[in-house]
Amino acid sequence: MATDFLAGVDAGFAAIGQRTTPQVVPAPGNAPLVIDLELVSHEQMERNVVVTDMVSRARLEWQQ
């Protein structure tokens, strides 16, 4: 997971200044699907906690 995180950081820095395609936002008034309202799985929640911790550590280490 740490390797994937560092690869993502490298890719993010490499993409600075490059154009990205805008994400499509659903029009207001459309009813959300039941699938969109599901809770986050336990595995995804744990992954989010680990990634958040790695981001915090990276910010502390590379403050300049």
C-alpha positions in Angstrom: 0.0 0.0 0.0 2.9 2.4 0.8 4.4 1.7 -2.7 1.0 2.5 -4.3 0.8 5.7 -2.2 4.3 6.9 -3.3 3.5 6.1 -6.9 0.3 8.2 -6.6 2.3 11.1 -5.1 4.8 10.8 -8.0 2.0 10.7 -10.6 0.3 13.7 -8.9 3.5 15.8 -9.1 4.0 14.7 -12.7 0.5 15.8 -13.6 0.9 19.3 -12.3 0.2 21.8 -15.1 -1.5 19.2 -17.4 -5.1 19.6 -18.3 -7.6 17.1 -16.9 -11.0 16.4 -18.2 -13.8 17.7 -15.9 -15.9 15.1 -14.0 -19.5 15.0 -14.9 -21.8 16.0 -12.0 -25.3 14.6 -12.1 -28.0 17.2 -12.7 -30.0 18.3 -9.6 -33.3 16.7 -9.2 -32.2 13.3 -10.3 -33.1 10.7 -7.6 -30.0 8.9 -6.4 -29.9 5.2 -6.9 -30.1 2.8 -4.0 -26.6 1.6 -4.9 -25.2 5.1 -4.4 -26.6 5.2 -0.9 -24.8 2.1 0.4 -22.4 2.4 3.4 -18.7 2.1 2.9 -17.4 -1.4 3.4 -15.2 -2.2 6.4 -12.3 -3.0 4.1 -12.7 0.4 2.3 -12.9 2.2 5.7 -9.7 0.6 6.9 -8.0 1.5 3.6 -9.1 5.1 3.9 -7.7 5.3 7.5 -4.3 3.9 6.3 -4.2 6.3 3.4 -5.1 9.3 5.6 -2.4 8.3 8.0 0.2 8.0 5.2 -0.8 11.4 3.8 -0.5 13.0 7.2 3.0 11.5 7.7 4.1 12.6 4.2 2.9 16.2 4.9 4.9 16.2 8.2 8.0 14.8 6.5 7.9 17.0 3.4 6.6 20.3 4.9 8.8 22.5 2.7 
